[in-house]
Amino acid sequence: MARRVLLTGATGLIGCHTAAALAREGFAVRALVRDEAKLARVLAPLGVDLARDGV
């Protein structure tokens, strides 16, 4: 079973690299983001799930 992680700020510089590294290591990554379009461009190819921030 894949280890799961919820990552905030995943479309920022550090968060993006962190999400990519976790995905490569086999983690099931869910990203909490404000900009869904940016997630689609940057992280969707890595299989990162979306958790939309409603704040």
N, CA, C and O atoms as a CHARMM CRD file, in Angstrom:
* protein
*
  220
    1    1 MET  N      0.83300  -1.18000   0.00000 PROA 1      0.00000
    2    1 MET  CA     0.00000   0.00000   0.00000 PROA 1      0.00000
    3    1 MET  C      0.88200   1.24900   0.00000 PROA 1      0.00000
    4    1 MET  O      1.83400   1.34800   0.77400 PROA 1      0.00000
    5    2 ALA  N      0.55500   2.19500  -0.87300 PROA 2      0.00000
    6    2 ALA  CA     1.34900   3.41900  -0.98600 PROA 2      0.00000
    7    2 ALA  C      1.15900   4.30500   0.24100 PROA 2      0.00000
    8    2 ALA  O      0.05200   4.42400   0.76700 PROA 2      0.00000
    9    3 ARG  N      2.22300   4.90900   0.67900 PROA 3      0.00000
   10    3 ARG  CA     2.12800   5.88900   1.76000 PROA 3      0.00000
   11    3 ARG  C      1.47600   7.14400   1.19600 PROA 3      0.00000
   12    3 ARG  O      1.72200   7.51000   0.04700 PROA 3      0.00000
   13    4 ARG  N      0.65300   7.79900   1.99400 PROA 4      0.00000
   14    4 ARG  CA    -0.08500   8.97300   1.53300 PROA 4      0.00000
   15    4 ARG  C      0.40700  10.22600   2.23600 PROA 4      0.00000
   16    4 ARG  O      0.79100  10.19600   3.40500 PROA 4      0.00000
   17    5 VAL  N      0.38600  11.34100   1.48800 PROA 5      0.00000
   18    5 VAL  CA     0.79600  12.62200   2.05200 PROA 5      0.00000
   19    5 VAL  C     -0.09400  13.72000   1.47400 PROA 5      0.00000
   20    5 VAL  O     -0.43500  13.69700   0.29100 PROA 5      0.00000
   21    6 LEU  N     -0.46900  14.68300   2.32500 PROA 6      0.00000
   22    6 LEU  CA    -1.18000  15.88000   1.89800 PROA 6      0.00000
   23    6 LEU  C     -0.18200  17.02200   1.96700 PROA 6      0.00000
   24    6 LEU  O      0.38700  17.29800   3.02300 PROA 6      0.00000
   25    7 LEU  N      0.02700  17.68000   0.84400 PROA 7      0.00000
   26    7 LEU  CA     1.04400  18.72300   0.75000 PROA 7      0.00000
   27    7 LEU  C      0.38100  20.05900   0.47000 PROA 7      0.00000
   28    7 LEU  O     -0.35300  20.19600  -0.50800 PROA 7      0.00000
   29    8 THR  N      0.63300  21.04500   1.32300 PROA 8      0.00000
   30    8 THR  CA     0.11900  22.39100   1.07600 PROA 8      0.00000
   31    8 THR  C      1.16400  23.18700   0.31300 PROA 8      0.00000
   32    8 THR  O      2.36200  22.93900   0.44200 PROA 8      0.00000
   33    9 GLY  N      0.70400  24.14700  -0.48400 PROA 9      0.00000
   34    9 GLY  CA     1.64100  24.97800  -1.24100 PROA 9      0.00000
   35    9 GLY  C      2.35100  24.22500  -2.34500 PROA 9      0.00000
   36    9 GLY  O      3.49200  24.54300  -2.67700 PROA 9      0.00000
   37   10 ALA  N      1.70100  23.24300  -2.91200 PROA 10     0.00000
   38   10 ALA  CA     2.35500  22.34900  -3.86900 PROA 10     0.00000
   39   10 ALA  C      2.66000  22.98500  -5.21700 PROA 10     0.00000
   40   10 ALA  O      3.43300  22.42400  -5.99300 PROA 10     0.00000
   41   11 THR  N      2.07300  24.14800  -5.51800 PROA 11     0.00000
   42   11 THR  CA     2.37600  24.77900  -6.79900 PROA 11     0.00000
   43   11 THR  C      3.45900  25.84000  -6.67300 PROA 11     0.00000
   44   11 THR  O      3.82400  26.46700  -7.66700 PROA 11     0.00000
   45   12 GLY  N      3.97700  26.05100  -5.47400 PROA 12     0.00000
   46   12 GLY  CA     5.10300  26.96200  -5.28800 PROA 12     0.00000
   47   12 GLY  C      6.41400  26.26200  -5.63700 PROA 12     0.00000
   48   12 GLY  O      6.42600  25.06800  -5.93800 PROA 12     0.00000
   49   13 LEU  N      7.49100  26.99300  -5.59700 PROA 13     0.00000
   50   13 LEU  CA     8.79800  26.44900  -5.99600 PROA 13     0.00000
   51   13 LEU  C      9.21200  25.24800  -5.14400 PROA 13     0.00000
   52   13 LEU  O      9.51900  24.18400  -5.68200 PROA 13     0.00000
   53   14 ILE  N      9.22100  25.40700  -3.84600 PROA 14     0.00000
   54   14 ILE  CA     9.64300  24.31900  -2.96400 PROA 14     0.00000
   55   14 ILE  C      8.60900  23.20300  -2.94800 PROA 14     0.00000
   56   14 ILE  O      8.96100  22.02500  -3.00200 PROA 14     0.00000
   57   15 GLY  N      7.32500  23.57200  -2.87200 PROA 15     0.00000
   58   15 GLY  CA     6.26000  22.57100  -2.84700 PROA 15     0.00000
   59   15 GLY  C      6.21800  21.71800  -4.09400 PROA 15     0.00000
   60   15 GLY  O      5.97400  20.51300  -4.01900 PROA 15     0.00000
   61   16 CYS  N      6.45300  22.33400  -5.24400 PROA 16     0.00000
   62   16 CYS  CA     6.45300  21.60600  -6.51600 PROA 16     0.00000
   63   16 CYS  C      7.55700  20.55000  -6.54000 PROA 16     0.00000
   64   16 CYS  O      7.32900  19.40600  -6.93400 PROA 16     0.00000
   65   17 HSD  N      8.73000  20.94200  -6.12100 PROA 17     0.00000
   66   17 HSD  CA     9.85100  19.99600  -6.10100 PROA 17     0.00000
   67   17 HSD  C      9.63800  18.90700  -5.04800 PROA 17     0.00000
   68   17 HSD  O     10.00800  17.75200  -5.25700 PROA 17     0.00000
   69   18 THR  N      9.04500  19.27900  -3.92800 PROA 18     0.00000
   70   18 THR  CA     8.74300  18.30300  -2.88300 PROA 18     0.00000
   71   18 THR  C      7.72500  17.29000  -3.37500 PROA 18     0.00000
   72   18 THR  O      7.90000  16.08900  -3.17400 PROA 18     0.00000
   73   19 ALA  N      6.65400  17.76400  -4.02300 PROA 19     0.00000
   74   19 ALA  CA     5.62200  16.87200  -4.56000 PROA 19     0.00000
   75   19 ALA  C      6.20900  15.91900  -5.58900 PROA 19     0.00000
   76   19 ALA  O      5.89400  14.72900  -5.58500 PROA 19     0.00000
   77   20 ALA  N      7.05500  16.43200  -6.46500 PROA 20     0.00000
   78   20 ALA  CA     7.67700  15.59200  -7.48700 PROA 20     0.00000
   79   20 ALA  C      8.55900  14.52100  -6.85200 PROA 20     0.00000
   80   20 ALA  O      8.52200  13.36200  -7.26400 PROA 20     0.00000
   81   21 ALA  N      9.34600  14.90200  -5.85600 PROA 21     0.00000
   82   21 ALA  CA    10.22900  13.94000  -5.18900 PROA 21     0.00000
   83   21 ALA  C      9.42400  12.86700  -4.46300 PROA 21     0.00000
   84   21 ALA  O      9.76800  11.68700  -4.52400 PROA 21     0.00000
   85   22 LEU  N      8.36400  13.26800  -3.78300 PROA 22     0.00000
   86   22 LEU  CA     7.52600  12.29800  -3.08200 PROA 22     0.00000
   87   22 LEU  C      6.85700  11.34000  -4.06300 PROA 22     0.00000
   88   22 LEU  O      6.79400  10.13700  -3.80900 PROA 22     0.00000
   89   23 ALA  N      6.36000  11.86200  -5.17600 PROA 23     0.00000
   90   23 ALA  CA     5.71500  11.01500  -6.18600 PROA 23     0.00000
   91   23 ALA  C      6.71000  10.00900  -6.76200 PROA 23     0.00000
   92   23 ALA  O      6.37000   8.84400  -6.96700 PROA 23     0.00000
   93   24 ARG  N      7.93800  10.46100  -7.02200 PROA 24     0.00000
   94   24 ARG  CA     8.97300   9.55300  -7.54600 PROA 24     0.00000
   95   24 ARG  C      9.31100   8.44900  -6.55000 PROA 24     0.00000
   96   24 ARG  O      9.65900   7.33700  -6.94700 PROA 24     0.00000
   97   25 GLU  N      9.21000   8.75500  -5.26100 PROA 25     0.00000
   98   25 GLU  CA     9.51000   7.77300  -4.21400 PROA 25     0.00000
   99   25 GLU  C      8.34400   6.83700  -3.92500 PROA 25     0.00000
  100   25 GLU  O      8.45200   5.95900  -3.06900 PROA 25     0.00000
  101   26 GLY  N      7.22800   7.01800  -4.63300 PROA 26     0.00000
  102   26 GLY  CA     6.11000   6.10200  -4.49300 PROA 26     0.00000
  103   26 GLY  C      5.00100   6.54400  -3.55800 PROA 26     0.00000
  104   26 GLY  O      4.07300   5.77900  -3.29800 PROA 26     0.00000
  105   27 PHE  N      5.08000   7.76000  -3.05100 PROA 27     0.00000
  106   27 PHE  CA     4.01500   8.27800  -2.20000 PROA 27     0.00000
  107   27 PHE  C      2.78900   8.60300  -3.04000 PROA 27     0.00000
  108   27 PHE  O      2.91600   8.99600  -4.20000 PROA 27     0.00000
  109   28 ALA  N      1.60600   8.44100  -2.46300 PROA 28     0.00000
  110   28 ALA  CA     0.36400   8.92300  -3.06900 PROA 28     0.00000
  111   28 ALA  C      0.21300  10.36000  -2.58800 PROA 28     0.00000
  112   28 ALA  O     -0.11000  10.59300  -1.42400 PROA 28     0.00000
  113   29 VAL  N      0.44300  11.32100  -3.47000 PROA 29     0.00000
  114   29 VAL  CA     0.47700  12.73400  -3.09700 PROA 29     0.00000
  115   29 VAL  C     -0.85700  13.39800  -3.41900 PROA 29     0.00000
  116   29 VAL  O     -1.36800  13.27900  -4.53300 PROA 29     0.00000
  117   30 ARG  N     -1.41000  14.09500  -2.43800 PROA 30     0.00000
  118   30 ARG  CA    -2.58300  14.95100  -2.64800 PROA 30     0.00000
  119   30 ARG  C     -2.11900  16.36700  -2.35000 PROA 30     0.00000
  120   30 ARG  O     -1.52700  16.62800  -1.30300 PROA 30     0.00000
  121   31 ALA  N     -2.39200  17.28500  -3.28200 PROA 31     0.00000
  122   31 ALA  CA    -1.92500  18.65900  -3.15300 PROA 31     0.00000
  123   31 ALA  C     -3.07800  19.59100  -2.81800 PROA 31     0.00000
  124   31 ALA  O     -4.11800  19.56100  -3.47500 PROA 31     0.00000
  125   32 LEU  N     -2.89300  20.41400  -1.80300 PROA 32     0.00000
  126   32 LEU  CA    -3.85300  21.44700  -1.44300 PROA 32     0.00000
  127   32 LEU  C     -3.40700  22.72700  -2.14400 PROA 32     0.00000
  128   32 LEU  O     -2.35100  23.27700  -1.83200 PROA 32     0.00000
  129   33 VAL  N     -4.22200  23.19900  -3.09900 PROA 33     0.00000
  130   33 VAL  CA    -3.83000  24.35100  -3.91300 PROA 33     0.00000
  131   33 VAL  C     -4.97700  25.34000  -4.04400 PROA 33     0.00000
  132   33 VAL  O     -6.14000  25.00200  -3.82300 PROA 33     0.00000
  133   34 ARG  N     -4.62800  26.57200  -4.40900 PROA 34     0.00000
  134   34 ARG  CA    -5.62400  27.58900  -4.72700 PROA 34     0.00000
  135   34 ARG  C     -5.81900  27.68400  -6.23300 PROA 34     0.00000
  136   34 ARG  O     -6.92300  27.97600  -6.69400 PROA 34     0.00000
  137   35 ASP  N     -4.77300  27.44500  -7.00200 PROA 35     0.00000
  138   35 ASP  CA    -4.81200  27.59700  -8.45900 PROA 35     0.00000
  139   35 ASP  C     -4.81200  26.22300  -9.12200 PROA 35     0.00000
  140   35 ASP  O     -3.75500  25.62300  -9.31900 PROA 35     0.00000
  141   36 GLU  N     -6.00100  25.72600  -9.46400 PROA 36     0.00000
  142   36 GLU  CA    -6.12800  24.39400 -10.06000 PROA 36     0.00000
  143   36 GLU  C     -5.43000  24.29900 -11.41400 PROA 36     0.00000
  144   36 GLU  O     -4.87800  23.25200 -11.75200 PROA 36     0.00000
  145   37 ALA  N     -5.44900  25.37900 -12.18700 PROA 37     0.00000
  146   37 ALA  CA    -4.81500  25.36500 -13.50900 PROA 37     0.00000
  147   37 ALA  C     -3.31000  25.14600 -13.38900 PROA 37     0.00000
  148   37 ALA  O     -2.71400  24.42400 -14.18800 PROA 37     0.00000
  149   38 LYS  N     -2.70800  25.76800 -12.39600 PROA 38     0.00000
  150   38 LYS  CA    -1.26400  25.60400 -12.20000 PROA 38     0.00000
  151   38 LYS  C     -0.93700  24.16900 -11.80200 PROA 38     0.00000
  152   38 LYS  O      0.07100  23.61500 -12.24200 PROA 38     0.00000
  153   39 LEU  N     -1.77700  23.57100 -10.97900 PROA 39     0.00000
  154   39 LEU  CA    -1.56800  22.17200 -10.60800 PROA 39     0.00000
  155   39 LEU  C     -1.62000  21.28800 -11.84300 PROA 39     0.00000
  156   39 LEU  O     -0.78500  20.40000 -12.01400 PROA 39     0.00000
  157   40 ALA  N     -2.60000  21.53200 -12.70300 PROA 40     0.00000
  158   40 ALA  CA    -2.74400  20.72100 -13.91400 PROA 40     0.00000
  159   40 ALA  C     -1.50600  20.82900 -14.79600 PROA 40     0.00000
  160   40 ALA  O     -1.05700  19.83300 -15.36200 PROA 40     0.00000
  161   41 ARG  N     -0.95900  22.02300 -14.91600 PROA 41     0.00000
  162   41 ARG  CA     0.22600  22.22500 -15.76000 PROA 41     0.00000
  163   41 ARG  C      1.47500  21.59300 -15.15900 PROA 41     0.00000
  164   41 ARG  O      2.28600  21.00500 -15.87400 PROA 41     0.00000
  165   42 VAL  N      1.62200  21.71400 -13.86500 PROA 42     0.00000
  166   42 VAL  CA     2.88900  21.36400 -13.22100 PROA 42     0.00000
  167   42 VAL  C      2.92500  19.95000 -12.65300 PROA 42     0.00000
  168   42 VAL  O      3.90000  19.22600 -12.85600 PROA 42     0.00000
  169   43 LEU  N      1.86800  19.55100 -11.94200 PROA 43     0.00000
  170   43 LEU  CA     1.94600  18.31700 -11.16800 PROA 43     0.00000
  171   43 LEU  C      1.07600  17.16800 -11.65500 PROA 43     0.00000
  172   43 LEU  O      1.34400  16.01800 -11.30700 PROA 43     0.00000
  173   44 ALA  N      0.05600  17.43500 -12.43900 PROA 44     0.00000
  174   44 ALA  CA    -0.82400  16.35600 -12.90000 PROA 44     0.00000
  175   44 ALA  C     -0.06100  15.25200 -13.63800 PROA 44     0.00000
  176   44 ALA  O     -0.38500  14.07700 -13.46200 PROA 44     0.00000
  177   45 PRO  N      0.93800  15.58900 -14.45500 PROA 45     0.00000
  178   45 PRO  CA     1.68500  14.51300 -15.12200 PROA 45     0.00000
  179   45 PRO  C      2.36900  13.54800 -14.15500 PROA 45     0.00000
  180   45 PRO  O      2.72600  12.43600 -14.54300 PROA 45     0.00000
  181   46 LEU  N      2.55200  13.95900 -12.91200 PROA 46     0.00000
  182   46 LEU  CA     3.18600  13.10000 -11.91000 PROA 46     0.00000
  183   46 LEU  C      2.17800  12.25800 -11.14400 PROA 46     0.00000
  184   46 LEU  O      2.56000  11.44200 -10.30600 PROA 46     0.00000
  185   47 GLY  N      0.88900  12.44900 -11.42600 PROA 47     0.00000
  186   47 GLY  CA    -0.14100  11.68200 -10.74200 PROA 47     0.00000
  187   47 GLY  C     -0.55000  12.25700  -9.40000 PROA 47     0.00000
  188   47 GLY  O     -1.07200  11.53500  -8.55000 PROA 47     0.00000
  189   48 VAL  N     -0.32000  13.54400  -9.19800 PROA 48     0.00000
  190   48 VAL  CA    -0.68600  14.20500  -7.94800 PROA 48     0.00000
  191   48 VAL  C     -2.17400  14.52700  -7.97300 PROA 48     0.00000
  192   48 VAL  O     -2.67100  15.08900  -8.94900 PROA 48     0.00000
  193   49 ASP  N     -2.89300  14.17300  -6.89700 PROA 49     0.00000
  194   49 ASP  CA    -4.32300  14.46800  -6.77400 PROA 49     0.00000
  195   49 ASP  C     -4.52800  15.89200  -6.27800 PROA 49     0.00000
  196   49 ASP  O     -3.63300  16.50300  -5.69400 PROA 49     0.00000
  197   50 LEU  N     -5.73000  16.40300  -6.52600 PROA 50     0.00000
  198   50 LEU  CA    -6.07500  17.76200  -6.14100 PROA 50     0.00000
  199   50 LEU  C     -6.96700  17.78400  -4.91000 PROA 50     0.00000
  200   50 LEU  O     -7.93600  17.02900  -4.82500 PROA 50     0.00000
  201   51 ALA  N     -6.64200  18.64700  -3.96200 PROA 51     0.00000
  202   51 ALA  CA    -7.52600  18.97800  -2.84600 PROA 51     0.00000
  203   51 ALA  C     -7.63200  20.49700  -2.86600 PROA 51     0.00000
  204   51 ALA  O     -6.69600  21.19100  -2.46800 PROA 51     0.00000
  205   52 ARG  N     -8.77800  21.02400  -3.33100 PROA 52     0.00000
  206   52 ARG  CA    -8.91300  22.46600  -3.53700 PROA 52     0.00000
  207   52 ARG  C     -9.08600  23.20200  -2.21200 PROA 52     0.00000
  208   52 ARG  O     -9.83900  22.77700  -1.33600 PROA 52     0.00000
  209   53 ASP  N     -8.36700  24.32000  -2.09100 PROA 53     0.00000
  210   53 ASP  CA    -8.43000  25.16600  -0.90100 PROA 53     0.00000
  211   53 ASP  C     -9.56400  26.16300  -1.06700 PROA 53     0.00000
  212   53 ASP  O     -9.55200  26.96000  -2.00600 PROA 53     0.00000
  213   54 GLY  N    -10.54100  26.13300  -0.17400 PROA 54     0.00000
  214   54 GLY  CA   -11.67500  27.02700  -0.26500 PROA 54     0.00000
  215   54 GLY  C    -11.54300  28.28000   0.57700 PROA 54     0.00000
  216   54 GLY  O    -12.52600  28.99900   0.75100 PROA 54     0.00000
  217   55 VAL  N    -10.37100  28.56600   1.10300 PROA 55     0.00000
  218   55 VAL  CA   -10.17700  29.72900   1.96800 PROA 55     0.00000
  219   55 VAL  C     -9.98100  30.96100   1.13300 PROA 55     0.00000
  220   55 VAL  O     -9.80000  32.05200   1.67400 PROA 55     0.00000
